[in-house]
Amino acid sequence: MRAQLHPWSTLLFVEGLDQLPRTMMSTPDIVLWHLDESVELTDGCAAALAYVRRVAPHSAVIAHGEPDAATASHLLLAGRVGVDRLVLRGFDDLARNVREIWQSAPVETYVHNVLARLDLSPGRAASAVAHCLRRTATGPLTVQRLAEELDVTRRTLSAWCRVADLPAPERLIGWSRVCGIARLLADPELSIGQIARALAFSSESDLRRMVSRYVGCTPTRLRESGGVPAVIDALASHRPTGGIPIRDG
């Protein structure tokens, strides 16, 4: 398991259920539940999964184990508590399944981290940025569509951005698109072409031009220089008042 996942992910192993509260102080993208025949099947297992769902509702839960009689009861429990995916050793590719879920899982942790790095306080502008990040994580977005989905006019949306010291909506969408690119660049298994298709760019060249226009480098260089944090740092330097945050009411 370590050999399969370590090259492209950050892993934190928990040996016992009592370690979960301390571990879940930060929200993981994925929780991998190893179904081992040596683990006693108790109500504690179900309670632990319920705890994960409560404190990290947007984290995906994968159950991974042997498809044999020894772990059959664990497989039944996994189905009962509603894991997001069951991966059977010897039949399913664990690394591929984890990558697929990571790419399609909710992006709330990613959105939260971007908002924190921008030092945006809760408010109208933060909600607009969060919505923009979620929508551009899967494809293109127009200013008109963004305003409609936030149930405001384009003028109001522009005012929110201005008060919060953010770029105008059209530029904000562009920055969000580049953040989405940087997020997928964190997976070294994904090629630039695959990322372009995943984010619905018209071509790989179109993606490259956008990265160059907003952060002044190639996607490969962006991957090497820090990904999403590097994009946010570049955005901060382009904020209208030089990156000084203005609190949004």
SEVEX-340682 format. One record per residue (C-alpha): residue number from 0; x, y, z. Coordinates in steps of 0.05 Angstrom, whole numbers, always signed. Example, Ala and Ser with C-alpha at 12.3 -4.5 7.8 and 13.67 -1.06 7.14 Angstrom:
// residues 2
  num      xx      yy      zz
    0    +246     -90    +156
    1    +273     -21    +143
// end
This chain:
// residues 249
  num      xx      yy      zz
    0      +0      +0      +0
    1     +55     +49     +18
    2     +93     +34     -46
    3     +31     +45     -88
    4     +10    +111     -58
    5     +72    +146     -31
    6    +100    +172     -97
    7     +43    +221    -108
    8      +7    +230     -42
    9     +17    +249     +31
   10      -2    +191     +77
   11     -18    +191    +150
   12     -27    +122    +181
   13     -72    +110    +241
   14     -61     +45    +278
   15    -120     +49    +325
   16    -189     +79    +328
   17    -169    +121    +388
   18    -121    +160    +344
   19    -176    +185    +297
   20    -196    +248    +335
   21    -124    +273    +336
   22    -114    +254    +263
   23    -178    +287    +238
   24    -157    +356    +262
   25    -142    +367    +189
   26    -191    +346    +135
   27    -163    +293     +88
   28    -185    +286     +15
   29    -192    +211     +24
   30    -198    +164     +84
   31    -173     +94     +67
   32    -203     +41    +113
   33    -160     -22    +112
   34    -204     -83    +123
   35    -160    -132    +161
   36    -183    -199    +188
   37    -141    -186    +251
   38    -185    -125    +268
   39    -243    -143    +313
   40    -310    -126    +285
   41    -343     -84    +338
   42    -391     -25    +343
   43    -327     +16    +349
   44    -314      +8    +274
   45    -383     +35    +255
   46    -375     +91    +306
   47    -308    +109    +277
   48    -337    +115    +207
   49    -395    +156    +234
   50    -344    +202    +267
   51    -307    +211    +201
   52    -372    +228    +166
   53    -389    +278    +220
   54    -323    +317    +223
   55    -304    +309    +150
   56    -369    +303    +110
   57    -335    +318     +44
   58    -278    +268     +51
   59    -285    +205      +8
   60    -281    +138     +45
   61    -250     +78     +10
   62    -253      +8     +41
   63    -195     -36     +20
   64    -186    -110     +36
   65    -183    -183     +16
   66    -244    -214     -18
   67    -245    -275     +28
   68    -287    -305     +83
   69    -241    -277    +138
   70    -260    -205    +120
   71    -331    -219     +97
   72    -362    -187    +159
   73    -319    -125    +148
   74    -343    -121     +76
   75    -415    -124    +100
   76    -401     -69    +151
   77    -369     -26     +96
   78    -432     -33     +55
   79    -476     -17    +115
   80    -440     +47    +134
   81    -439     +70     +61
   82    -366     +76     +39
   83    -355    +114     -26
   84    -317     +56     -58
   85    -297     -16     -43
   86    -229     -36     -70
   87    -212    -110     -68
   88    -139    -131     -65
   89    -119    -174    -123
   90    -177    -150    -166
   91    -175     -74    -164
   92    -118     -25    -174
   93    -114     +14    -108
   94     -73     +72    -135
   95    -117     +81    -196
   96    -180     +81    -153
   97    -151    +131    -104
   98    -131    +177    -161
   99    -200    +172    -192
  100    -235    +189    -127
  101    -187    +246    -113
  102    -201    +276    -181
  103    -277    +270    -174
  104    -285    +280     -99
  105    -314    +344     -71
  106    -262    +399     -70
  107    -281    +432      -4
  108    -212    +424     +27
  109    -181    +455     -34
  110    -231    +513     -33
  111    -220    +524     +42
  112    -144    +525     +33
  113    -148    +576     -24
  114    -194    +622     +16
  115    -148    +618     +76
  116     -86    +634     +34
  117    -122    +694      +4
  118    -139    +715     +76
  119    -212    +725     +57
  120    -259    +732    +116
  121    -328    +699    +112
  122    -374    +742     +71
  123    -404    +754      +3
  124    -338    +758     -35
  125    -312    +694      -1
  126    -376    +658     -21
  127    -367    +682     -93
  128    -295    +659     -95
  129    -313    +592     -65
  130    -368    +581    -116
  131    -322    +602    -172
  132    -268    +553    -149
  133    -318    +495    -145
  134    -347    +509    -214
  135    -280    +519    -249
  136    -254    +454    -218
  137    -293    +418    -272
  138    -297    +465    -331
  139    -304    +536    -358
  140    -350    +590    -328
  141    -375    +657    -352
  142    -386    +720    -311
  143    -460    +719    -329
  144    -468    +647    -306
  145    -430    +660    -242
  146    -474    +720    -226
  147    -538    +681    -241
  148    -517    +623    -197
  149    -502    +671    -140
  150    -569    +705    -153
  151    -539    +774    -162
  152    -527    +822    -220
  153    -460    +828    -254
  154    -453    +897    -226
  155    -464    +871    -155
  156    -414    +815    -166
  157    -362    +866    -190
  158    -376    +908    -128
  159    -364    +849     -83
  160    -297    +835    -116
  161    -276    +908    -112
  162    -293    +915     -38
  163    -254    +852     -22
  164    -193    +875     -63
  165    -202    +819    -114
  166    -194    +821    -189
  167    -255    +836    -231
  168    -301    +775    -241
  169    -274    +756    -310
  170    -203    +757    -284
  171    -224    +721    -220
  172    -253    +665    -262
  173    -187    +660    -301
  174    -147    +656    -236
  175    -195    +602    -211
  176    -185    +563    -275
  177    -110    +565    -265
  178    -119    +543    -193
  179    -158    +484    -219
  180    -102    +467    -267
  181     -51    +472    -211
  182     -93    +426    -167
  183     -91    +371    -219
  184     -18    +383    -233
  185      -5    +357    -163
  186     -17    +287    -192
  187     +46    +269    -231
  188      +8    +213    -266
  189     -34    +264    -303
  190      -7    +292    -368
  191     -21    +364    -390
  192     -67    +336    -444
  193    -107    +296    -394
  194    -115    +357    -350
  195    -137    +399    -409
  196    -191    +348    -425
  197    -213    +341    -352
  198    -222    +417    -346
  199    -256    +422    -414
  200    -204    +466    -448
  201    -211    +470    -523
  202    -139    +445    -530
  203     -75    +432    -492
  204     -47    +496    -524
  205    -106    +535    -496
  206     -89    +510    -426
  207     -16    +528    -435
  208     -33    +598    -458
  209     -77    +610    -397
  210     -23    +587    -349
  211     +28    +632    -384
  212     -19    +692    -383
  213     -35    +688    -309
  214     +28    +661    -276
  215     +81    +672    -330
  216    +106    +601    -336
  217     +92    +533    -367
  218     +47    +481    -334
  219    +109    +438    -322
  220    +144    +496    -287
  221     +80    +509    -246
  222     +79    +436    -225
  223    +152    +442    -202
  224    +144    +509    -167
  225     +88    +492    -119
  226     +22    +486    -155
  227     -38    +520    -122
  228      +3    +559     -70
  229     +45    +588    -126
  230     -18    +610    -163
  231     -47    +643    -101
  232     +18    +679     -88
  233     +17    +706    -159
  234     -55    +726    -151
  235     -39    +763     -86
  236     +13    +804    -122
  237     -39    +824    -174
  238     -94    +846    -125
  239    -113    +918    -138
  240     -84    +946     -74
  241     -21    +903     -75
  242     -48    +843     -37
  243     -71    +880     +25
  244    -134    +844     +47
  245    -198    +884     +58
  246    -249    +854    +104
  247    -316    +839     +70
  248    -379    +853    +110
// end
